[in-house]
Amino acid sequence: MKKLTLRLSIVLMLLAFAPAEMFANVTDPIETVESARVNVLLNRLEEIKAMDKSDLSSSERKALRKEVRATKKEMKQVGGGVYLSIGAILLIVLVLILLL
C-alpha cells in the first residue's frame, strides 16, 4: 500500500509540474522562420557542392570555404537541439527506477 501511494504521489507531482506549453498545439512563428532559414542555408550548401571549383582562383576557393564554414556554424546555432545535463539524466533514471 505504501509503494502504491508513493508511486501515485510521484506521478501526480510530475504531472502538476508539467509545463502548459507541452500540451498546447500552437505553431511557433519563430520556429517556422528558423526552419525556413535552415532550408535556405541547406540550398546554398547544395549549390556550393554542385559548383565546378576547378576554374576558381585560390582566393575564390578560400572565400567559398569561409562561406561554407560560416553557413554550417549558423545552421548549428539556428538548428538548436535537445541537450540534457548529467543531472537531468540522473533524475530521469531515478524516477524511472522508482516507478518501475
C-alpha positions as CSV (number, residue, x, y, z in Angstrom):
1,M,0.0,0.0,0.0
2,K,2.9,2.4,0.8
3,K,4.5,1.7,-2.5
4,L,1.3,2.4,-4.4
5,T,0.8,5.7,-2.5
6,L,4.4,6.7,-3.1
7,R,4.2,6.0,-6.8
8,L,0.9,7.7,-7.2
9,S,2.1,10.8,-5.4
10,I,5.2,10.9,-7.6
11,V,3.2,10.7,-10.8
12,L,0.8,13.4,-9.6
13,M,3.7,15.6,-8.7
14,L,5.3,15.2,-12.1
15,L,2.0,15.9,-13.8
16,A,1.5,19.0,-11.7
17,F,4.8,20.5,-12.7
18,A,4.4,19.7,-16.4
19,P,4.6,23.0,-18.5
20,A,1.4,24.1,-20.1
21,E,3.2,24.6,-23.5
22,M,3.7,20.9,-23.6
23,F,0.0,20.3,-24.0
24,A,-0.6,23.2,-26.5
25,N,-0.8,22.6,-30.2
26,V,0.4,26.0,-31.2
27,T,2.9,26.5,-34.1
28,D,5.5,29.0,-33.1
29,P,6.2,31.7,-35.8
30,I,9.8,31.9,-34.7
31,E,10.2,28.2,-35.4
32,T,8.8,28.5,-38.9
33,V,11.2,31.4,-39.7
34,E,14.1,29.4,-38.3
35,S,13.2,26.3,-40.4
36,A,12.9,28.5,-43.5
37,R,16.3,29.9,-42.8
38,V,17.7,26.4,-42.4
39,N,16.2,25.4,-45.8
40,V,17.9,28.5,-47.4
41,L,21.2,27.6,-45.9
42,L,20.9,23.9,-47.0
43,N,20.1,25.1,-50.5
44,R,23.1,27.3,-50.6
45,L,25.4,24.5,-49.4
46,E,24.0,22.2,-52.1
47,E,24.7,24.9,-54.7
48,I,28.3,25.2,-53.5
49,K,28.7,21.4,-53.5
50,A,27.4,21.2,-57.1
51,M,29.7,24.0,-58.3
52,D,32.7,23.3,-60.6
53,K,35.5,24.5,-58.4
54,S,38.3,23.7,-60.9
55,D,38.1,27.0,-62.7
56,L,38.1,29.1,-59.5
57,S,41.1,31.0,-58.3
58,S,42.7,30.3,-54.9
59,S,41.2,33.4,-53.3
60,E,37.7,32.5,-54.6
61,R,38.1,28.9,-53.2
62,K,39.2,30.4,-49.9
63,A,36.2,32.7,-49.7
64,L,34.0,29.7,-50.6
65,R,35.4,27.7,-47.8
66,K,34.9,30.5,-45.4
67,E,31.3,30.8,-46.5
68,V,30.7,27.1,-46.0
69,R,32.2,27.2,-42.5
70,A,30.1,30.2,-41.6
71,T,26.9,28.6,-43.0
72,K,27.5,25.4,-41.1
73,K,28.1,27.3,-37.9
74,E,24.9,29.3,-38.4
75,M,23.0,26.1,-39.1
76,K,24.2,24.7,-35.8
77,Q,23.1,27.8,-33.9
78,V,19.7,28.0,-35.7
79,G,19.0,24.3,-35.7
80,G,19.2,24.0,-32.0
81,G,18.7,20.6,-30.4
82,V,17.9,18.9,-27.2
83,Y,20.6,19.0,-24.6
84,L,20.3,17.1,-21.3
85,S,22.6,17.7,-18.5
86,I,24.0,14.9,-16.4
87,G,21.9,15.9,-13.5
88,A,18.7,15.8,-15.6
89,I,19.6,12.3,-16.9
90,L,20.3,11.1,-13.4
91,L,16.9,12.5,-12.3
92,I,15.1,10.8,-15.1
93,V,16.8,7.5,-14.4
94,L,16.0,7.7,-10.7
95,V,12.3,8.5,-11.4
96,L,12.1,5.5,-13.8
97,I,13.7,3.2,-11.2
98,L,11.2,4.4,-8.6
99,L,8.3,3.9,-10.9
100,L,9.3,0.5,-12.1
